[in-house]
Amino acid sequence: MTNEYILQIKKENPQEYLCGDYKEGRYAWILEDIDPLKLPIKAKGHLEIWNFIEKLLLFFCLLC
């Protein structure tokens, strides 16, 4: 994260800033134009990015 981004979050969303660990040099995903799934995907939590089975993903996309 850059110092400019940290200041932006602090100004625009102070509650998020207080609950997060906003330090210069950390990483963050900035998401825009997100389309929620109509059905949730059941998955166990992991501390890494993981791949969902492609056929099931196609099935869920057809339901969106």
All heavy atoms as TSV, in Angstrom:
chain	resi	resn	atom	element	x	y	z
A	1	MET	N	N	0.832	-1.172	0.000
A	1	MET	CA	C	0.000	0.000	0.000
A	1	MET	C	C	0.879	1.238	0.000
A	1	MET	O	O	1.930	1.249	0.610
A	1	MET	CB	C	-0.875	0.010	1.246
A	1	MET	CG	C	-2.012	-0.954	1.220
A	1	MET	SD	S	-3.036	-0.769	2.667
A	1	MET	CE	C	-2.840	-2.389	3.357
A	2	THR	N	N	0.408	2.229	-0.659
A	2	THR	CA	C	1.131	3.496	-0.656
A	2	THR	C	C	0.567	4.393	0.442
A	2	THR	O	O	-0.558	4.192	0.918
A	2	THR	CB	C	0.979	4.216	-2.006
A	2	THR	OG1	O	-0.403	4.540	-2.188
A	2	THR	CG2	C	1.483	3.365	-3.158
A	3	ASN	N	N	1.340	5.381	0.820
A	3	ASN	CA	C	0.887	6.323	1.829
A	3	ASN	C	C	-0.366	7.067	1.349
A	3	ASN	O	O	-1.277	7.326	2.134
A	3	ASN	CB	C	2.004	7.308	2.190
A	3	ASN	CG	C	1.660	8.118	3.411
A	3	ASN	OD1	O	1.193	7.562	4.405
A	3	ASN	ND2	N	1.877	9.414	3.349
A	4	GLU	N	N	-0.448	7.363	0.052
A	4	GLU	CA	C	-1.613	8.047	-0.507
A	4	GLU	C	C	-2.872	7.188	-0.347
A	4	GLU	O	O	-3.936	7.685	0.004
A	4	GLU	CB	C	-1.395	8.388	-1.986
A	4	GLU	CG	C	-0.335	9.446	-2.232
A	4	GLU	CD	C	1.087	8.876	-2.190
A	4	GLU	OE1	O	1.268	7.641	-2.328
A	4	GLU	OE2	O	2.015	9.674	-2.018
A	5	TYR	N	N	-2.748	5.885	-0.613
A	5	TYR	CA	C	-3.891	4.979	-0.476
A	5	TYR	C	C	-4.325	4.891	0.985
A	5	TYR	O	O	-5.522	4.904	1.287
A	5	TYR	CB	C	-3.547	3.592	-1.027
A	5	TYR	CG	C	-4.686	2.621	-0.893
A	5	TYR	CD1	C	-5.802	2.707	-1.721
A	5	TYR	CD2	C	-4.661	1.617	0.066
A	5	TYR	CE1	C	-6.860	1.828	-1.586
A	5	TYR	CE2	C	-5.716	0.735	0.208
A	5	TYR	CZ	C	-6.814	0.844	-0.626
A	5	TYR	OH	O	-7.866	-0.026	-0.487
A	6	ILE	N	N	-3.384	4.807	1.893
A	6	ILE	CA	C	-3.691	4.722	3.320
A	6	ILE	C	C	-4.450	5.970	3.770
A	6	ILE	O	O	-5.461	5.877	4.480
A	6	ILE	CB	C	-2.406	4.518	4.135
A	6	ILE	CG1	C	-1.775	3.166	3.784
A	6	ILE	CG2	C	-2.682	4.611	5.636
A	6	ILE	CD1	C	-0.365	2.980	4.280
A	7	LEU	N	N	-4.002	7.139	3.338
A	7	LEU	CA	C	-4.690	8.384	3.692
A	7	LEU	C	C	-6.096	8.431	3.090
A	7	LEU	O	O	-7.037	8.929	3.719
A	7	LEU	CB	C	-3.867	9.587	3.245
A	7	LEU	CG	C	-2.541	9.795	3.981
A	7	LEU	CD1	C	-1.752	10.931	3.343
A	7	LEU	CD2	C	-2.777	10.056	5.464
A	8	GLN	N	N	-6.248	7.898	1.889
A	8	GLN	CA	C	-7.559	7.856	1.241
A	8	GLN	C	C	-8.526	6.982	2.041
A	8	GLN	O	O	-9.665	7.384	2.289
A	8	GLN	CB	C	-7.423	7.316	-0.185
A	8	GLN	CG	C	-8.741	7.176	-0.910
A	8	GLN	CD	C	-8.577	6.521	-2.267
A	8	GLN	OE1	O	-7.475	6.356	-2.771
A	8	GLN	NE2	N	-9.680	6.119	-2.852
A	9	ILE	N	N	-8.090	5.805	2.445
A	9	ILE	CA	C	-8.936	4.911	3.244
A	9	ILE	C	C	-9.274	5.563	4.581
A	9	ILE	O	O	-10.425	5.514	5.038
A	9	ILE	CB	C	-8.239	3.545	3.480
A	9	ILE	CG1	C	-8.145	2.777	2.167
A	9	ILE	CG2	C	-8.967	2.717	4.541
A	9	ILE	CD1	C	-9.472	2.369	1.574
A	10	LYS	N	N	-8.285	6.174	5.212
A	10	LYS	CA	C	-8.507	6.826	6.507
A	10	LYS	C	C	-9.571	7.917	6.391
A	10	LYS	O	O	-10.415	8.071	7.270
A	10	LYS	CB	C	-7.193	7.410	7.010
A	10	LYS	CG	C	-7.236	7.911	8.426
A	10	LYS	CD	C	-5.853	8.345	8.880
A	10	LYS	CE	C	-5.848	8.748	10.332
A	10	LYS	NZ	N	-4.501	9.130	10.786
A	11	LYS	N	N	-9.571	8.650	5.282
A	11	LYS	CA	C	-10.525	9.738	5.073
A	11	LYS	C	C	-11.905	9.217	4.656
A	11	LYS	O	O	-12.928	9.645	5.194
A	11	LYS	CB	C	-9.990	10.693	4.005
A	11	LYS	CG	C	-10.914	11.842	3.688
A	11	LYS	CD	C	-10.340	12.715	2.581
A	11	LYS	CE	C	-11.329	13.805	2.200
A	11	LYS	NZ	N	-10.845	14.587	1.073
A	12	GLU	N	N	-11.938	8.296	3.684
A	12	GLU	CA	C	-13.201	7.850	3.106
A	12	GLU	C	C	-13.914	6.786	3.929
A	12	GLU	O	O	-15.134	6.650	3.845
A	12	GLU	CB	C	-12.966	7.324	1.682
A	12	GLU	CG	C	-12.530	8.404	0.722
A	12	GLU	CD	C	-12.221	7.864	-0.656
A	12	GLU	OE1	O	-12.439	6.656	-0.913
A	12	GLU	OE2	O	-11.760	8.657	-1.502
A	13	ASN	N	N	-13.172	5.993	4.690
A	13	ASN	CA	C	-13.781	4.905	5.452
A	13	ASN	C	C	-13.029	4.726	6.771
A	13	ASN	O	O	-12.266	3.770	6.940
A	13	ASN	CB	C	-13.760	3.617	4.625
A	13	ASN	CG	C	-14.697	2.571	5.167
A	13	ASN	OD1	O	-15.094	2.630	6.315
A	13	ASN	ND2	N	-15.041	1.608	4.333
A	14	PRO	N	N	-13.234	5.633	7.729
A	14	PRO	CA	C	-12.470	5.594	8.973
A	14	PRO	C	C	-12.665	4.308	9.778
A	14	PRO	O	O	-11.727	3.837	10.417
A	14	PRO	CB	C	-12.953	6.814	9.751
A	14	PRO	CG	C	-14.142	7.322	9.048
A	14	PRO	CD	C	-14.144	6.756	7.670
A	15	GLN	N	N	-13.861	3.718	9.727
A	15	GLN	CA	C	-14.085	2.469	10.464
A	15	GLN	C	C	-13.224	1.342	9.879
A	15	GLN	O	O	-12.623	0.567	10.610
A	15	GLN	CB	C	-15.554	2.083	10.440
A	15	GLN	CG	C	-15.849	0.848	11.272
A	15	GLN	CD	C	-17.327	0.548	11.350
A	15	GLN	OE1	O	-18.159	1.224	10.751
A	15	GLN	NE2	N	-17.671	-0.480	12.089
A	16	GLU	N	N	-13.172	1.249	8.559
A	16	GLU	CA	C	-12.328	0.242	7.900
A	16	GLU	C	C	-10.866	0.460	8.276
A	16	GLU	O	O	-10.133	-0.484	8.561
A	16	GLU	CB	C	-12.505	0.312	6.387
A	16	GLU	CG	C	-11.579	-0.588	5.602
A	16	GLU	CD	C	-11.868	-2.067	5.805
A	16	GLU	OE1	O	-13.004	-2.425	6.103
A	16	GLU	OE2	O	-10.926	-2.865	5.661
A	17	TYR	N	N	-10.456	1.709	8.294
A	17	TYR	CA	C	-9.068	2.034	8.645
A	17	TYR	C	C	-8.749	1.573	10.069
A	17	TYR	O	O	-7.699	0.985	10.312
A	17	TYR	CB	C	-8.826	3.536	8.503
A	17	TYR	CG	C	-7.446	3.956	8.929
A	17	TYR	CD1	C	-6.357	3.750	8.100
A	17	TYR	CD2	C	-7.235	4.528	10.182
A	17	TYR	CE1	C	-5.087	4.109	8.498
A	17	TYR	CE2	C	-5.964	4.895	10.589
A	17	TYR	CZ	C	-4.890	4.684	9.746
A	17	TYR	OH	O	-3.628	5.028	10.142
A	18	LEU	N	N	-9.670	1.816	10.997
A	18	LEU	CA	C	-9.435	1.424	12.392
A	18	LEU	C	C	-9.392	-0.089	12.577
A	18	LEU	O	O	-8.700	-0.596	13.453
A	18	LEU	CB	C	-10.521	2.021	13.296
A	18	LEU	CG	C	-10.466	3.534	13.477
A	18	LEU	CD1	C	-11.688	4.009	14.252
A	18	LEU	CD2	C	-9.188	3.951	14.185
A	19	CYS	N	N	-10.138	-0.821	11.746
A	19	CYS	CA	C	-10.201	-2.280	11.880
A	19	CYS	C	C	-9.100	-3.001	11.102
A	19	CYS	O	O	-8.865	-4.190	11.330
A	19	CYS	CB	C	-11.555	-2.789	11.397
A	19	CYS	SG	S	-12.926	-2.250	12.425
A	20	GLY	N	N	-8.437	-2.305	10.203
A	20	GLY	CA	C	-7.437	-2.949	9.351
A	20	GLY	C	C	-6.018	-2.697	9.815
A	20	GLY	O	O	-5.765	-1.981	10.780
A	21	ASP	N	N	-5.098	-3.325	9.121
A	21	ASP	CA	C	-3.665	-3.149	9.384
A	21	ASP	C	C	-3.077	-2.408	8.186
A	21	ASP	O	O	-2.511	-3.010	7.286
A	21	ASP	CB	C	-2.995	-4.505	9.581
A	21	ASP	CG	C	-1.545	-4.380	9.999
A	21	ASP	OD1	O	-1.079	-3.251	10.261
A	21	ASP	OD2	O	-0.863	-5.408	10.061
A	22	TYR	N	N	-3.264	-1.107	8.183
A	22	TYR	CA	C	-2.847	-0.281	7.060
A	22	TYR	C	C	-1.468	0.301	7.337
A	22	TYR	O	O	-1.324	1.244	8.098
A	22	TYR	CB	C	-3.874	0.835	6.804
A	22	TYR	CG	C	-5.176	0.286	6.282
A	22	TYR	CD1	C	-6.200	-0.082	7.146
A	22	TYR	CD2	C	-5.370	0.104	4.923
A	22	TYR	CE1	C	-7.384	-0.610	6.660
A	22	TYR	CE2	C	-6.550	-0.411	4.429
A	22	TYR	CZ	C	-7.545	-0.769	5.305
A	22	TYR	OH	O	-8.710	-1.291	4.807
A	23	LYS	N	N	-0.472	-0.314	6.715
A	23	LYS	CA	C	0.909	0.158	6.838
A	23	LYS	C	C	1.514	0.241	5.442
A	23	LYS	O	O	1.213	-0.579	4.574
A	23	LYS	CB	C	1.742	-0.803	7.691
A	23	LYS	CG	C	1.297	-0.877	9.131
A	23	LYS	CD	C	2.142	-1.877	9.886
A	23	LYS	CE	C	1.620	-2.025	11.303
A	23	LYS	NZ	N	2.151	-3.208	11.961
A	24	GLU	N	N	2.336	1.212	5.247
A	24	GLU	CA	C	2.994	1.371	3.955
A	24	GLU	C	C	3.820	0.127	3.652
A	24	GLU	O	O	4.508	-0.412	4.515
A	24	GLU	CB	C	3.883	2.621	3.978
A	24	GLU	CG	C	4.228	3.104	2.605
A	24	GLU	CD	C	4.782	4.506	2.595
A	24	GLU	OE1	O	4.684	5.213	3.625
A	24	GLU	OE2	O	5.320	4.891	1.554
A	25	GLY	N	N	3.700	-0.360	2.412
A	25	GLY	CA	C	4.449	-1.534	1.984
A	25	GLY	C	C	3.646	-2.818	2.031
A	25	GLY	O	O	4.040	-3.818	1.446
A	26	ARG	N	N	2.488	-2.821	2.718
A	26	ARG	CA	C	1.652	-4.022	2.747
A	26	ARG	C	C	0.901	-4.139	1.423
A	26	ARG	O	O	0.803	-3.194	0.651
A	26	ARG	CB	C	0.664	-3.964	3.915
A	26	ARG	CG	C	1.353	-4.111	5.260
A	26	ARG	CD	C	0.358	-4.112	6.397
A	26	ARG	NE	N	-0.714	-5.089	6.240
A	26	ARG	CZ	C	-0.674	-6.347	6.685
A	26	ARG	NH1	N	0.392	-6.782	7.339
A	26	ARG	NH2	N	-1.692	-7.155	6.517
A	27	TYR	N	N	0.346	-5.321	1.163
A	27	TYR	CA	C	-0.384	-5.569	-0.071
A	27	TYR	C	C	-1.882	-5.499	0.177
A	27	TYR	O	O	-2.351	-5.793	1.265
A	27	TYR	CB	C	-0.027	-6.944	-0.641
A	27	TYR	CG	C	1.392	-7.008	-1.119
A	27	TYR	CD1	C	2.415	-7.434	-0.285
A	27	TYR	CD2	C	1.705	-6.624	-2.415
A	27	TYR	CE1	C	3.722	-7.483	-0.725
A	27	TYR	CE2	C	3.011	-6.673	-2.869
A	27	TYR	CZ	C	4.005	-7.102	-2.024
A	27	TYR	OH	O	5.285	-7.146	-2.466
A	28	ALA	N	N	-2.634	-5.113	-0.840
A	28	ALA	CA	C	-4.091	-5.059	-0.754
A	28	ALA	C	C	-4.682	-5.315	-2.132
A	28	ALA	O	O	-4.079	-4.984	-3.143
A	28	ALA	CB	C	-4.541	-3.696	-0.240
A	29	TRP	N	N	-5.840	-5.924	-2.154
A	29	TRP	CA	C	-6.582	-6.123	-3.387
A	29	TRP	C	C	-7.611	-5.006	-3.479
A	29	TRP	O	O	-8.428	-4.833	-2.582
A	29	TRP	CB	C	-7.315	-7.465	-3.364
A	29	TRP	CG	C	-6.412	-8.647	-3.425
A	29	TRP	CD1	C	-5.505	-9.029	-2.478
A	29	TRP	CD2	C	-6.319	-9.593	-4.465
A	29	TRP	NE1	N	-4.864	-10.158	-2.875
A	29	TRP	CE2	C	-5.352	-10.535	-4.102
A	29	TRP	CE3	C	-6.969	-9.746	-5.680
A	29	TRP	CZ2	C	-5.014	-11.599	-4.903
A	29	TRP	CZ3	C	-6.638	-10.823	-6.470
A	29	TRP	CH2	C	-5.655	-11.735	-6.083
A	30	ILE	N	N	-7.589	-4.254	-4.557
A	30	ILE	CA	C	-8.572	-3.206	-4.790
A	30	ILE	C	C	-9.559	-3.760	-5.804
A	30	ILE	O	O	-9.221	-3.999	-6.959
A	30	ILE	CB	C	-7.905	-1.913	-5.297
A	30	ILE	CG1	C	-6.892	-1.416	-4.269
A	30	ILE	CG2	C	-8.961	-0.866	-5.603
A	30	ILE	CD1	C	-6.052	-0.266	-4.737
A	31	LEU	N	N	-10.794	-3.995	-5.350
A	31	LEU	CA	C	-11.807	-4.617	-6.195
A	31	LEU	C	C	-12.812	-3.575	-6.654
A	31	LEU	O	O	-13.267	-2.744	-5.877
A	31	LEU	CB	C	-12.525	-5.717	-5.408
A	31	LEU	CG	C	-11.615	-6.779	-4.790
A	31	LEU	CD1	C	-12.420	-7.735	-3.936
A	31	LEU	CD2	C	-10.855	-7.524	-5.862
A	32	GLU	N	N	-13.176	-3.643	-7.935
A	32	GLU	CA	C	-14.155	-2.729	-8.512
A	32	GLU	C	C	-15.124	-3.520	-9.381
A	32	GLU	O	O	-14.763	-4.542	-9.954
A	32	GLU	CB	C	-13.462	-1.662	-9.358
A	32	GLU	CG	C	-12.543	-0.761	-8.575
A	32	GLU	CD	C	-11.788	0.215	-9.462
A	32	GLU	OE1	O	-11.855	0.082	-10.700
A	32	GLU	OE2	O	-11.122	1.096	-8.914
A	33	ASP	N	N	-16.350	-3.048	-9.481
A	33	ASP	CA	C	-17.379	-3.660	-10.338
A	33	ASP	C	C	-17.547	-5.154	-10.056
A	33	ASP	O	O	-17.508	-5.983	-10.967
A	33	ASP	CB	C	-17.055	-3.431	-11.822
A	33	ASP	CG	C	-17.037	-1.961	-12.177
A	33	ASP	OD1	O	-17.859	-1.220	-11.620
A	33	ASP	OD2	O	-16.192	-1.554	-12.988
A	34	ILE	N	N	-17.739	-5.503	-8.795
A	34	ILE	CA	C	-17.884	-6.898	-8.389
A	34	ILE	C	C	-19.318	-7.351	-8.621
A	34	ILE	O	O	-20.267	-6.655	-8.249
A	34	ILE	CB	C	-17.523	-7.057	-6.895
A	34	ILE	CG1	C	-16.112	-6.565	-6.630
A	34	ILE	CG2	C	-17.706	-8.496	-6.438
A	34	ILE	CD1	C	-15.050	-7.253	-7.426
A	35	ASP	N	N	-19.493	-8.510	-9.238
A	35	ASP	CA	C	-20.809	-9.116	-9.421
A	35	ASP	C	C	-20.941	-10.271	-8.435
A	35	ASP	O	O	-20.219	-11.272	-8.546
A	35	ASP	CB	C	-20.975	-9.647	-10.851
A	35	ASP	CG	C	-21.006	-8.528	-11.874
A	35	ASP	OD1	O	-21.557	-7.460	-11.544
A	35	ASP	OD2	O	-20.479	-8.724	-12.980
A	36	PRO	N	N	-21.849	-10.164	-7.464
A	36	PRO	CA	C	-21.989	-11.251	-6.488
A	36	PRO	C	C	-22.584	-12.501	-7.130
A	36	PRO	O	O	-23.370	-12.419	-8.081
A	36	PRO	CB	C	-22.933	-10.667	-5.436
A	36	PRO	CG	C	-23.659	-9.576	-6.124
A	36	PRO	CD	C	-22.742	-9.057	-7.193
A	37	LEU	N	N	-22.208	-13.658	-6.616
A	37	LEU	CA	C	-22.779	-14.919	-7.075
A	37	LEU	C	C	-24.182	-15.066	-6.505
A	37	LEU	O	O	-24.455	-14.626	-5.386
A	37	LEU	CB	C	-21.919	-16.098	-6.605
A	37	LEU	CG	C	-20.482	-16.138	-7.116
A	37	LEU	CD1	C	-19.723	-17.242	-6.422
A	37	LEU	CD2	C	-20.455	-16.325	-8.615
A	38	LYS	N	N	-25.067	-15.699	-7.262
A	38	LYS	CA	C	-26.419	-15.930	-6.755
A	38	LYS	C	C	-26.414	-17.040	-5.706
A	38	LYS	O	O	-27.244	-17.039	-4.806
A	38	LYS	CB	C	-27.356	-16.273	-7.896
A	38	LYS	CG	C	-27.562	-15.092	-8.825
A	38	LYS	CD	C	-28.647	-15.335	-9.817
A	38	LYS	CE	C	-28.669	-14.167	-10.768
A	38	LYS	NZ	N	-29.928	-13.587	-10.966
A	39	LEU	N	N	-25.506	-17.983	-5.838
A	39	LEU	CA	C	-25.364	-19.071	-4.870
A	39	LEU	C	C	-23.964	-19.025	-4.282
A	39	LEU	O	O	-22.995	-18.834	-5.005
A	39	LEU	CB	C	-25.588	-20.431	-5.550
A	39	LEU	CG	C	-26.968	-20.671	-6.163
A	39	LEU	CD1	C	-26.975	-21.976	-6.941
A	39	LEU	CD2	C	-28.028	-20.711	-5.072
A	40	PRO	N	N	-23.846	-19.234	-2.977
A	40	PRO	CA	C	-22.507	-19.231	-2.375
A	40	PRO	C	C	-21.722	-20.480	-2.766
A	40	PRO	O	O	-22.290	-21.521	-3.094
A	40	PRO	CB	C	-22.798	-19.216	-0.877
A	40	PRO	CG	C	-24.161	-19.804	-0.745
A	40	PRO	CD	C	-24.897	-19.431	-1.994
A	41	ILE	N	N	-20.411	-20.372	-2.737
A	41	ILE	CA	C	-19.522	-21.507	-2.976
A	41	ILE	C	C	-19.015	-21.972	-1.620
A	41	ILE	O	O	-18.388	-21.207	-0.889
A	41	ILE	CB	C	-18.335	-21.108	-3.878
A	41	ILE	CG1	C	-18.844	-20.653	-5.236
A	41	ILE	CG2	C	-17.351	-22.269	-4.017
A	41	ILE	CD1	C	-17.770	-20.080	-6.129
A	42	LYS	N	N	-19.318	-23.212	-1.267
A	42	LYS	CA	C	-18.842	-23.747	0.001
A	42	LYS	C	C	-17.353	-24.056	-0.121
A	42	LYS	O	O	-16.926	-24.732	-1.053
A	42	LYS	CB	C	-19.597	-25.015	0.384
A	42	LYS	CG	C	-21.053	-24.771	0.705
A	42	LYS	CD	C	-21.734	-26.043	1.142
A	42	LYS	CE	C	-23.194	-25.769	1.444
A	42	LYS	NZ	N	-23.872	-26.982	1.922
A	43	ALA	N	N	-16.579	-23.530	0.793
A	43	ALA	CA	C	-15.137	-23.752	0.768
A	43	ALA	C	C	-14.578	-23.539	2.164
A	43	ALA	O	O	-15.087	-22.725	2.928
A	43	ALA	CB	C	-14.456	-22.795	-0.207
A	44	LYS	N	N	-13.545	-24.302	2.493
A	44	LYS	CA	C	-12.853	-24.101	3.759
A	44	LYS	C	C	-11.882	-22.946	3.585
A	44	LYS	O	O	-11.299	-22.766	2.529
A	44	LYS	CB	C	-12.084	-25.364	4.161
A	44	LYS	CG	C	-12.990	-26.522	4.481
A	44	LYS	CD	C	-12.172	-27.713	4.934
A	44	LYS	CE	C	-13.096	-28.878	5.270
A	44	LYS	NZ	N	-12.346	-30.021	5.759
A	45	GLY	N	N	-11.703	-22.163	4.627
A	45	GLY	CA	C	-10.781	-21.036	4.561
A	45	GLY	C	C	-9.332	-21.474	4.510
A	45	GLY	O	O	-8.941	-22.443	5.138
A	46	HIS	N	N	-8.530	-20.785	3.730
A	46	HIS	CA	C	-7.096	-21.033	3.619
A	46	HIS	C	C	-6.378	-19.696	3.555
A	46	HIS	O	O	-6.942	-18.696	3.153
A	46	HIS	CB	C	-6.777	-21.839	2.351
A	46	HIS	CG	C	-7.311	-23.234	2.366
A	46	HIS	ND1	N	-6.698	-24.248	3.054
A	46	HIS	CD2	C	-8.398	-23.775	1.800
A	46	HIS	CE1	C	-7.393	-25.361	2.891
A	46	HIS	NE2	N	-8.435	-25.095	2.126
A	47	LEU	N	N	-5.147	-19.699	3.920
A	47	LEU	CA	C	-4.354	-18.475	3.896
A	47	LEU	C	C	-3.569	-18.353	2.595
A	47	LEU	O	O	-2.408	-18.004	2.578
A	47	LEU	CB	C	-3.399	-18.439	5.095
A	47	LEU	CG	C	-4.070	-18.379	6.454
A	47	LEU	CD1	C	-3.030	-18.422	7.557
A	47	LEU	CD2	C	-4.886	-17.105	6.579
A	48	GLU	N	N	-4.207	-18.654	1.506
A	48	GLU	CA	C	-3.551	-18.559	0.200
A	48	GLU	C	C	-4.622	-18.484	-0.881
A	48	GLU	O	O	-5.795	-18.765	-0.633
A	48	GLU	CB	C	-2.652	-19.771	-0.051
A	48	GLU	CG	C	-3.398	-21.080	0.010
A	48	GLU	CD	C	-2.480	-22.290	-0.058
A	48	GLU	OE1	O	-1.397	-22.258	0.518
A	48	GLU	OE2	O	-2.877	-23.263	-0.706
A	49	ILE	N	N	-4.238	-18.122	-2.062
A	49	ILE	CA	C	-5.157	-18.126	-3.204
A	49	ILE	C	C	-5.273	-19.562	-3.692
A	49	ILE	O	O	-4.287	-20.286	-3.785
A	49	ILE	CB	C	-4.627	-17.207	-4.318
A	49	ILE	CG1	C	-4.569	-15.763	-3.805
A	49	ILE	CG2	C	-5.495	-17.313	-5.563
A	49	ILE	CD1	C	-3.949	-14.797	-4.780
A	50	TRP	N	N	-6.466	-19.989	-3.974
A	50	TRP	CA	C	-6.686	-21.360	-4.425
A	50	TRP	C	C	-7.572	-21.355	-5.659
A	50	TRP	O	O	-8.293	-20.409	-5.915
A	50	TRP	CB	C	-7.316	-22.210	-3.317
A	50	TRP	CG	C	-8.488	-21.557	-2.644
A	50	TRP	CD1	C	-8.448	-20.700	-1.591
A	50	TRP	CD2	C	-9.867	-21.676	-3.011
A	50	TRP	NE1	N	-9.713	-20.284	-1.276
A	50	TRP	CE2	C	-10.612	-20.868	-2.124
A	50	TRP	CE3	C	-10.555	-22.379	-3.991
A	50	TRP	CZ2	C	-11.986	-20.757	-2.192
A	50	TRP	CZ3	C	-11.937	-22.258	-4.058
A	50	TRP	CH2	C	-12.631	-21.458	-3.156
A	51	ASN	N	N	-7.507	-22.429	-6.436
A	51	ASN	CA	C	-8.282	-22.560	-7.670
A	51	ASN	C	C	-9.529	-23.392	-7.406
A	51	ASN	O	O	-9.464	-24.431	-6.759
A	51	ASN	CB	C	-7.454	-23.218	-8.773
A	51	ASN	CG	C	-6.318	-22.336	-9.211
A	51	ASN	OD1	O	-6.488	-21.133	-9.345
A	51	ASN	ND2	N	-5.150	-22.905	-9.416
A	52	PHE	N	N	-10.646	-22.927	-7.908
A	52	PHE	CA	C	-11.903	-23.651	-7.799
A	52	PHE	C	C	-12.018	-24.554	-9.017
A	52	PHE	O	O	-11.537	-24.229	-10.102
A	52	PHE	CB	C	-13.053	-22.636	-7.753
A	52	PHE	CG	C	-14.356	-23.227	-7.355
A	52	PHE	CD1	C	-14.542	-23.760	-6.095
A	52	PHE	CD2	C	-15.411	-23.240	-8.241
A	52	PHE	CE1	C	-15.748	-24.299	-5.726
A	52	PHE	CE2	C	-16.628	-23.774	-7.877
A	52	PHE	CZ	C	-16.794	-24.306	-6.615
A	53	ILE	N	N	-12.647	-25.693	-8.862
A	53	ILE	CA	C	-12.789	-26.641	-9.970
A	53	ILE	C	C	-13.538	-25.961	-11.122
A	53	ILE	O	O	-14.622	-25.426	-10.953
A	53	ILE	CB	C	-13.524	-27.904	-9.508
A	53	ILE	CG1	C	-12.725	-28.590	-8.394
A	53	ILE	CG2	C	-13.751	-28.853	-10.677
A	53	ILE	CD1	C	-13.457	-29.718	-7.716
A	54	GLU	N	N	-12.935	-26.000	-12.298
A	54	GLU	CA	C	-13.439	-25.244	-13.450
A	54	GLU	C	C	-14.875	-25.604	-13.820
A	54	GLU	O	O	-15.688	-24.734	-14.120
A	54	GLU	CB	C	-12.516	-25.471	-14.648
A	54	GLU	CG	C	-12.817	-24.557	-15.817
A	54	GLU	CD	C	-11.793	-24.703	-16.921
A	54	GLU	OE1	O	-10.596	-24.491	-16.660
A	54	GLU	OE2	O	-12.209	-25.047	-18.037
A	55	LYS	N	N	-15.236	-26.877	-13.780
A	55	LYS	CA	C	-16.592	-27.277	-14.161
A	55	LYS	C	C	-17.624	-26.707	-13.196
A	55	LYS	O	O	-18.692	-26.267	-13.612
A	55	LYS	CB	C	-16.700	-28.799	-14.213
A	55	LYS	CG	C	-15.969	-29.418	-15.382
A	55	LYS	CD	C	-16.121	-30.914	-15.393
A	55	LYS	CE	C	-15.313	-31.512	-16.537
A	55	LYS	NZ	N	-15.421	-32.963	-16.580
A	56	LEU	N	N	-17.316	-26.716	-11.920
A	56	LEU	CA	C	-18.250	-26.142	-10.956
A	56	LEU	C	C	-18.340	-24.641	-11.119
A	56	LEU	O	O	-19.411	-24.054	-10.977
A	56	LEU	CB	C	-17.828	-26.496	-9.528
A	56	LEU	CG	C	-18.018	-27.959	-9.137
A	56	LEU	CD1	C	-17.478	-28.205	-7.738
A	56	LEU	CD2	C	-19.480	-28.346	-9.212
A	57	LEU	N	N	-17.227	-24.007	-11.441
A	57	LEU	CA	C	-17.236	-22.566	-11.676
A	57	LEU	C	C	-18.128	-22.238	-12.869
A	57	LEU	O	O	-18.914	-21.293	-12.832
A	57	LEU	CB	C	-15.816	-22.060	-11.903
A	57	LEU	CG	C	-15.662	-20.558	-12.080
A	57	LEU	CD1	C	-16.177	-19.819	-10.848
A	57	LEU	CD2	C	-14.223	-20.199	-12.322
A	58	LEU	N	N	-18.046	-23.033	-13.933
A	58	LEU	CA	C	-18.890	-22.823	-15.104
A	58	LEU	C	C	-20.358	-22.978	-14.711
A	58	LEU	O	O	-21.197	-22.180	-15.106
A	58	LEU	CB	C	-18.519	-23.819	-16.222
A	58	LEU	CG	C	-19.378	-23.762	-17.471
A	58	LEU	CD1	C	-19.269	-22.395	-18.141
A	58	LEU	CD2	C	-18.974	-24.850	-18.442
A	59	PHE	N	N	-20.662	-23.981	-13.904
A	59	PHE	CA	C	-22.038	-24.196	-13.442
A	59	PHE	C	C	-22.545	-22.974	-12.689
A	59	PHE	O	O	-23.637	-22.491	-12.923
A	59	PHE	CB	C	-22.097	-25.439	-12.552
A	59	PHE	CG	C	-23.423	-25.625	-11.878
A	59	PHE	CD1	C	-24.519	-26.105	-12.587
A	59	PHE	CD2	C	-23.567	-25.330	-10.533
A	59	PHE	CE1	C	-25.742	-26.274	-11.958
A	59	PHE	CE2	C	-24.793	-25.512	-9.904
A	59	PHE	CZ	C	-25.884	-25.969	-10.619
A	60	PHE	N	N	-21.726	-22.453	-11.782
A	60	PHE	CA	C	-22.146	-21.280	-11.010
A	60	PHE	C	C	-22.301	-20.058	-11.896
A	60	PHE	O	O	-23.196	-19.251	-11.684
A	60	PHE	CB	C	-21.151	-20.992	-9.877
A	60	PHE	CG	C	-21.365	-21.880	-8.680
A	60	PHE	CD1	C	-20.493	-22.896	-8.402
A	60	PHE	CD2	C	-22.459	-21.682	-7.852
A	60	PHE	CE1	C	-20.679	-23.713	-7.303
A	60	PHE	CE2	C	-22.659	-22.485	-6.748
A	60	PHE	CZ	C	-21.783	-23.514	-6.471
A	61	CYS	N	N	-21.443	-19.900	-12.893
A	61	CYS	CA	C	-21.545	-18.746	-13.791
A	61	CYS	C	C	-22.819	-18.798	-14.622
A	61	CYS	O	O	-23.409	-17.772	-14.938
A	61	CYS	CB	C	-20.326	-18.669	-14.695
A	61	CYS	SG	S	-18.849	-18.133	-13.828
A	62	LEU	N	N	-23.265	-19.992	-14.961
A	62	LEU	CA	C	-24.499	-20.134	-15.722
A	62	LEU	C	C	-25.707	-19.729	-14.886
A	62	LEU	O	O	-26.735	-19.333	-15.418
A	62	LEU	CB	C	-24.666	-21.563	-16.228
A	62	LEU	CG	C	-23.670	-21.998	-17.308
A	62	LEU	CD1	C	-23.858	-23.486	-17.626
A	62	LEU	CD2	C	-23.833	-21.176	-18.571
A	63	LEU	N	N	-25.592	-19.827	-13.566
A	63	LEU	CA	C	-26.685	-19.445	-12.689
A	63	LEU	C	C	-26.699	-17.957	-12.375
A	63	LEU	O	O	-27.663	-17.455	-11.829
A	63	LEU	CB	C	-26.605	-20.244	-11.368
A	63	LEU	CG	C	-26.800	-21.752	-11.496
A	63	LEU	CD1	C	-26.589	-22.396	-10.148
A	63	LEU	CD2	C	-28.177	-22.079	-12.032
A	64	CYS	N	N	-25.614	-17.245	-12.694
A	64	CYS	CA	C	-25.528	-15.811	-12.371
A	64	CYS	C	C	-26.424	-14.978	-13.263
A	64	CYS	O	O	-26.688	-15.284	-14.356
A	64	CYS	CB	C	-24.083	-15.330	-12.502
A	64	CYS	SG	S	-22.988	-16.099	-11.319
